[in-house]
Amino acid sequence: MEKILFEIEDAQESLWAEKVGLNRYRLNNNPFFIYGISCDDTVEAEAMADTAMLRFTKLIGKSGNRTIRVYSERPEIHEDGFIPVLDGIKALGCDYEGFAPRMISINIPPEVDWETVTSFLNQHELMWENGDPEYSEDE
């Protein structure tokens, strides 16, 4: 596994990736701050001076996965009371990762309906944003 640094617009984040070719990597986790990238996307990256980390240079291919980020002012997002919501996300066919006490990044595979996931989040009165707003299934 390699760590790739993404510096896109005003955000900076590092993600784990698996090498799949010369300077090509498949992302292995969900982004929390950068836009336009999702888990399993293929990217190009180059070595950085003075560090073992790589630097993102360009997107090679979309995986079909989509990213939604959920933020809650409610403290229970990472407490036992929030487990039914997290279980519901899994039951829909998604996976997620947590960051800080009040944020999760949800990976929506291509076979899972976007509207079903967003309706579920809305029913639980959660604030969410589309982490890959320019993605289109037509690409």
Buried (B, 14 or more C-beta within 10 A) or exposed (E): EBEBBBEBEEEEBBBEBEEEEEBBBBBEBBBBBBBBBBBBBBBBBEEEEEEEEBBBEEEBEBBBBBBBBBBBEBEEBBEEEBEEBBEBBEEBBBBBBBBEEBBBBBBBBEEBEEEEBBEBBEEBEBEBEBBBEEBEEEE
